[in-house]
Amino acid sequence: MSSRDDTQIVESVIDDAKRWSALLAQLSVDSLTDLFLDRVLRVPGYDTLPLPGGEIRRTGAASFDALIRGLQEAADESTVLSGWEERLAIATDVGVTRARAGIPIESLMTAIRLDFSVLWGELTAIAADDDAALLVRHADRVWNMVDSYASQTQSTYMAERQRMHNEASSVRQGYVAAVFGEMSPSAEMLSQITGALRIDETAPLCVALAIGEEMAGLRVVVASAAHRDAEIFTHHLGDGLVAFWVRDDRPGSAVHEAASQISALRLGLVEGVPGIANLPDAARLARELAHLVTPDDRRALTMTIAWARIARLRLGASGSPIAADVDAALDRCGVAERTRLVEAVRAYLTSGNIATSADALFCHRNTLMNRLHRFAAVTGVDVTVPQQAARLVVAWA
C-alpha cells in the first residue's frame, strides 16, 4: 500500500470522527429526555409513578448527557476513565432509587433500554442520507454503551434489593427474638411484632422445635418454603431450632405442604396455638416433645401422640411414683409369665378391644382375657377399667 493510500485512510478516519462528533453535538439532552419520559411512563411499573416525575427526569437527563459524552471520541485515557466513573455513578443512583421505590427489575431494564431506541431514533432523524454507512459503523458502539450502562444499573439494583432484604430480615429477626425473650412482650410490643411479621395477633399458629441432627431437616423445609413465598419464622432457642408459621389448612398451599413435610420430621410439634402471645409456652412444650423422640419414632411428636410421655416426664420430675407397685408385683412372677402378662396388657392398652388385641398376639380371645385377669390378680390393676388403665398408659409410654 502506498503512502498516498495511507494518507487517504487517515483522512477518512478523521472525517468519520468529525462527522460522528457533529451528529452527536446536534443531540439535545432536553429533547431526548422528553421523548424518554413520554415512553417510560407507559412501562408497567412506571405507569403508577412510583417516583416523582422530577426524579425520573433528573436521572434520565443525566443518563443521556453521560451517554452522549461517552460516545464522543475520547481525547485521552483520563477522559475515558472519568466518563466511565460518571456513568457508574449515575447507574448506581438509578439502581438504588429504583430498588427502594419497588420498581420491578424487568420494568427497570425495559426503561433503560429505551435509552437506546430514543438515542438511536434521534441520531437517524438528524443524519443525512449519506450518513447511513457512518451510522452502521457506530451502531454497535451505541448499543454497547447503553448495554454497559444497563448492566451497571442492574448490578447496583440487585445489590440494593439484597441489602433491603437483609435489613428487613434483621428487623424481623429482632422481633422474633423478642417473642422468645426472658421478658414477656407487652401488648404494645406484641402489636409491633405482629405488624412487622405481617400476622394477626390471634391467628392460629403451629410451632415446631428440632434438636440435634433434626435441625438440618427443618432448615431445608423452611428454605424450600421460602422459595414459594411461604413465611416460616425461625429462631435458635437453647439447644434447638424453633420454627413457627400461621396455620393454613388449604390443600396445595405452600404453607400446608411445608407443614406436612415438617410433621414427617422427628421433632416436637404443637398445632393450633391461639395467637402469638402463646408462642413461648408452645415452644417449651415443643422442646419437651422433641426431647422425648426415640429412635423408633418416624414422625413429629404431638400432644395427641405423646401426651402419656409428657405426663410420665412431669410426674417423674415431681417425684410422684407412677407404677412402682406394679413393677414390684410383677417382679414376683417368673420371667416367662411376666413377659406374657406385660405383652397382653400392652396389646390391650393399644386398642382397648379384646378381639383386636388377641389377633395382634395370635392367640384366642379367652387366652387374652385370662392373662388380663391374672395381671389384675397379681398387680391389683384392672386394665379394663379406664381409670386404672390410664396409670399404665402413662407409666409405660
C-alpha positions in Angstrom: 0.0 0.0 0.0 1.4 3.4 -0.9 1.8 6.4 1.4 -0.9 8.1 -0.6 -3.3 5.3 0.3 -2.3 5.5 4.0 -2.9 9.3 3.9 -6.4 8.8 2.4 -7.3 6.2 5.1 -6.1 8.5 7.9 -8.1 11.4 6.3 -11.2 9.1 6.0 -10.9 8.2 9.7 -10.6 11.8 10.7 -13.6 12.8 8.6 -15.6 9.9 10.0 -14.8 11.0 13.6 -15.6 14.7 12.8 -19.0 13.8 11.2 -19.8 11.5 14.1 -19.0 14.2 16.6 -21.1 16.7 14.6 -24.1 14.4 14.8 -23.7 13.9 18.5 -23.4 17.6 19.0 -26.8 18.1 17.4 -28.5 15.9 20.0 -30.5 17.8 22.7 -30.5 16.2 26.2 -33.8 18.0 26.9 -35.5 16.7 23.8 -34.2 13.1 24.4 -35.4 13.3 28.0 -38.9 14.5 26.9 -39.1 11.5 24.4 -37.9 9.1 27.1 -40.4 10.3 29.7 -43.3 10.0 27.2 -42.4 6.4 26.6 -41.2 5.3 30.1 -44.4 6.4 31.8 -46.2 3.8 29.8 -44.0 1.0 31.0 -45.7 -1.3 33.6 -44.1 -0.4 37.0 -43.5 3.2 36.0 -47.1 4.0 34.9 -48.2 4.5 38.5 -45.4 7.0 39.2 -43.6 5.2 42.0 -41.1 8.1 41.9 -41.7 11.8 41.5 -41.7 12.8 37.8 -39.0 15.3 38.5 -36.7 12.5 39.8 -37.3 10.4 36.7 -36.5 13.5 34.5 -33.3 14.3 36.6 -31.8 10.8 36.2 -33.0 10.5 32.6 -31.3 13.7 31.6 -28.1 12.8 33.5 -28.1 9.4 31.7 -28.4 10.9 28.2 -25.8 13.5 28.9 -23.3 10.9 30.1 -24.1 8.6 27.2 -23.6 11.3 24.6 -20.3 12.4 26.1 -19.2 8.7 26.3 -19.9 8.3 22.6 -17.7 11.2 21.7 -14.2 10.3 20.7 -12.0 10.4 23.9 -9.1 12.8 23.8 -7.0 10.8 26.3 -7.2 7.9 28.7 -8.1 10.1 31.7 -11.2 11.3 29.8 -12.3 7.7 29.2 -11.8 6.8 32.9 -13.7 9.9 34.2 -16.5 9.2 31.7 -16.8 5.6 32.9 -16.8 6.7 36.5 -19.6 9.2 35.8 -21.8 6.6 34.1 -21.2 4.2 37.0 -22.2 6.9 39.5 -25.4 7.6 37.5 -26.1 3.8 37.2 -25.7 3.5 41.0 -28.1 6.4 41.6 -30.7 4.9 39.3 -30.3 1.3 40.6 -30.6 2.3 44.3 -33.5 4.7 43.9 -35.5 2.2 41.7 -34.9 -0.6 44.1 -36.0 1.5 47.0 -39.1 2.6 45.0 -40.1 -1.1 44.5 -39.9 -0.9 40.7 -39.6 -4.5 39.3 -36.3 -5.3 37.7 -38.0 -6.2 34.4 -39.5 -2.7 34.3 -36.2 -1.1 35.1 -34.4 -2.9 32.3 -37.1 -2.0 29.8 -36.8 1.6 30.8 -33.0 1.7 30.5 -33.1 0.1 27.1 -35.5 2.8 26.0 -32.3 5.0 26.1 -31.0 3.1 23.0 -34.2 3.4 21.0 -34.6 7.1 21.9 -31.0 7.9 21.3 -30.7 5.9 18.0 -34.0 7.3 16.8 -32.8 10.9 17.2 -29.5 10.1 15.6 -31.2 8.7 12.5 -33.6 11.6 12.4 -30.8 14.2 12.2 -28.5 12.2 9.9 -28.3 12.9 6.2 -28.8 10.2 3.6 -25.1 9.8 3.0 -24.6 9.2 6.8 -26.1 5.7 6.5 -22.7 3.9 6.4 -21.5 6.0 9.3 -24.4 5.0 11.5 -23.9 1.4 10.6 -20.3 1.6 11.7 -21.2 3.2 15.0 -24.4 1.2 15.8 -22.5 -1.4 17.9 -20.8 1.3 19.9 -24.1 3.0 20.8 -25.6 -0.3 21.8 -22.6 -1.4 23.8 -22.5 1.9 25.6 -26.2 1.6 26.6 -25.9 -2.1 27.4 -22.9 -1.5 29.7 -24.8 1.2 31.5 -27.8 -1.1 31.8 -25.6 -3.9 33.3 -24.1 -1.5 35.8 -27.6 -0.3 36.8 -28.9 -3.9 37.1 -25.9 -4.8 39.3 -26.4 -1.9 41.7 -30.2 -2.6 41.7 -29.8 -6.2 42.7 -27.2 -5.4 45.4 -29.6 -2.8 46.9 -32.5 -5.3 46.8 -30.3 -7.8 48.7 -29.4 -5.1 51.2 -33.0 -4.2 51.7 -33.9 -7.9 52.2 -31.1 -8.2 54.8 -32.3 -5.1 56.6 -35.9 -6.4 56.7 -34.7 -9.8 57.8 -32.6 -8.4 60.5 -35.5 -6.3 61.8 -38.0 -9.2 61.6 -35.4 -11.5 63.4 -35.1 -9.0 66.2 -38.9 -9.0 66.6 -38.9 -12.8 66.6 -36.2 -12.9 69.2 -38.4 -10.5 71.3 -41.2 -13.1 71.3 -39.0 -15.7 73.0 -37.1 -13.3 75.3 -36.9 -13.6 79.0 -39.5 -10.9 79.5 -42.9 -11.4 78.0 -43.6 -8.7 75.4 -46.1 -6.0 76.4 -49.4 -5.6 74.5 -47.8 -2.6 72.6 -44.8 -4.7 71.7 -46.9 -7.6 70.6 -48.8 -5.2 68.3 -45.4 -4.0 66.8 -44.2 -7.6 66.4 -47.3 -8.8 64.6 -47.2 -5.7 62.4 -43.6 -6.3 61.4 -44.2 -10.0 60.8 -47.5 -9.3 59.0 -49.6 -11.8 61.0 -52.7 -11.3 63.1 -52.3 -11.3 66.8 -54.9 -14.0 67.3 -54.0 -16.0 64.2 -53.7 -19.8 64.9 -50.1 -20.8 64.7 -48.1 -24.0 64.6 -44.8 -24.4 66.4 -42.0 -27.0 65.7 -38.8 -27.5 67.6 -35.9 -29.7 66.4 -32.8 -30.6 68.2 -29.5 -32.2 67.2 -29.3 -33.6 63.7 -33.0 -33.0 63.1 -32.3 -29.2 62.8 -30.8 -29.6 59.4 -34.0 -31.2 58.0 -36.1 -28.4 59.5 -33.9 -25.8 57.8 -34.2 -27.5 54.4 -38.0 -27.4 54.7 -38.0 -23.7 55.7 -35.7 -22.8 52.9 -37.8 -24.7 50.3 -41.0 -23.0 51.6 -39.3 -19.6 51.3 -38.7 -20.2 47.5 -42.5 -20.5 47.2 -43.0 -17.3 49.3 -44.3 -19.2 52.3 -43.4 -17.3 55.5 -42.0 -19.6 58.2 -40.1 -17.9 61.0 -37.2 -19.5 62.8 -35.2 -18.8 66.0 -32.5 -20.6 67.9 -33.8 -21.4 71.3 -31.3 -23.0 73.6 -30.2 -26.3 72.1 -32.9 -26.3 69.5 -34.2 -24.6 66.4 -37.8 -23.4 66.7 -40.0 -22.6 63.7 -43.5 -21.2 63.7 -46.0 -20.2 61.0 -49.6 -19.2 60.5 -51.7 -22.3 60.2 -53.0 -22.9 56.6 -55.3 -25.8 56.0 -55.8 -25.2 52.3 -54.6 -28.3 50.4 -51.8 -27.5 47.9 -50.8 -24.2 49.5 -47.1 -23.7 50.1 -47.5 -23.4 53.9 -49.8 -26.5 54.0 -47.2 -28.6 52.1 -44.3 -27.3 54.2 -46.3 -28.2 57.4 -46.8 -31.7 56.0 -43.1 -32.1 55.4 -42.3 -30.8 58.9 -44.7 -33.2 60.5 -42.7 -36.0 58.9 -39.6 -34.9 60.7 -38.5 -36.3 64.1 -39.2 -33.2 66.2 -41.7 -31.7 68.6 -44.8 -30.2 67.1 -47.6 -28.1 68.7 -50.5 -27.2 66.4 -53.3 -24.7 66.9 -51.5 -22.2 69.1 -54.0 -19.4 69.9 -52.1 -16.3 68.9 -48.5 -15.1 69.1 -48.6 -14.3 72.8 -48.8 -18.1 73.5 -45.7 -18.9 71.4 -43.2 -19.1 74.3 -45.3 -21.7 76.1 -45.9 -23.6 72.9 -42.2 -23.6 72.2 -41.4 -25.0 75.6 -43.9 -27.8 75.1 -42.4 -28.5 71.6 -39.0 -28.7 73.3 -40.3 -31.3 75.8 -41.8 -33.3 72.9 -38.5 -33.1 70.9 -36.5 -34.5 73.8 -39.0 -37.4 74.1 -38.4 -38.5 70.5 -37.0 -42.1 70.3 -35.2 -44.0 67.5 -38.4 -45.8 66.9 -40.4 -42.6 66.1 -40.7 -41.9 62.4 -42.6 -38.6 62.5 -43.1 -35.5 64.7 -44.3 -36.0 68.2 -47.5 -34.0 69.1 -49.5 -34.0 72.3 -52.0 -36.3 70.7 -49.3 -38.9 70.1 -47.1 -38.3 73.1 -49.4 -37.0 75.9 -48.6 -40.0 78.0 -44.8 -39.5 77.7 -45.3 -35.9 78.8 -47.3 -37.0 81.7 -44.7 -39.6 82.7 -41.9 -37.0 82.4 -43.7 -34.4 84.6 -44.9 -36.9 87.2 -41.4 -38.3 87.4 -39.9 -34.8 87.8 -42.3 -34.2 90.7 -41.1 -37.4 92.4 -44.6 -39.0 92.2 -44.5 -42.8 91.8 -46.5 -43.9 88.8 -46.3 -47.7 88.8 -43.6 -48.7 91.2 -46.0 -51.1 93.0 -46.9 -52.7 89.7 -43.3 -53.3 88.8 -42.7 -54.8 92.3 -45.6 -57.1 92.0 -44.5 -58.3 88.5 -41.0 -59.0 89.8 -42.5 -61.8 91.9 -43.6 -63.6 88.7 -41.3 -65.8 86.7 -39.6 -64.3 83.7 -41.8 -66.1 81.2 -45.1 -65.3 83.0 -44.1 -61.7 83.4 -43.3 -61.4 79.7 -46.7 -62.9 78.7 -48.7 -60.7 81.1 -47.0 -57.5 80.1 -47.3 -58.3 76.4 -51.0 -59.0 76.8 -51.6 -55.7 78.7 -49.6 -53.6 76.2 -51.6 -55.1 73.3 -54.9 -54.3 75.1 -53.9 -50.8 76.0 -53.1 -50.1 72.4 -56.5 -50.9 71.1 -58.9 -51.3 74.1 -60.5 -54.2 72.2 -60.2 -57.8 73.2 -60.7 -59.3 69.7 -58.2 -56.8 68.1 -55.6 -57.4 70.8 -56.0 -61.2 70.6 -55.5 -61.1 66.8 -52.4 -59.0 67.3 -50.9 -61.6 69.7 -52.1 -64.5 67.5 -53.9 -66.1 70.5 -57.6 -66.9 71.4 -59.6 -64.1 73.0 -60.2 -66.3 76.1 -56.4 -66.7 76.4 -56.0 -62.9 76.4 -58.8 -62.4 78.9 -57.3 -65.0 81.2 -53.9 -63.1 81.1 -55.6 -59.8 81.8 -57.4 -61.3 84.8 -54.1 -62.8 86.0 -52.4 -59.4 85.7 -55.2 -57.8 87.8 -54.8 -60.5 90.4 -51.0 -60.1 90.6 -50.8 -56.2 90.5 -54.2 -55.1 91.6 -54.7 -53.1 88.3 -57.7 -54.0 86.1 -56.8 -52.6 82.7 -60.4 -53.0 81.5 -61.2 -50.1 83.9 -60.1 -46.9 82.1 -59.1 -45.0 85.2 -56.8 -47.8 86.3 -55.5 -48.4 82.8 -54.5 -44.7 82.4 -51.8 -45.2 85.1 -50.1 -47.9 83.0 -50.6 -45.9 79.7 -48.5 -43.1 81.3 -46.0 -45.4 83.1 -45.2 -47.4 80.1 -45.3 -44.6 77.5 
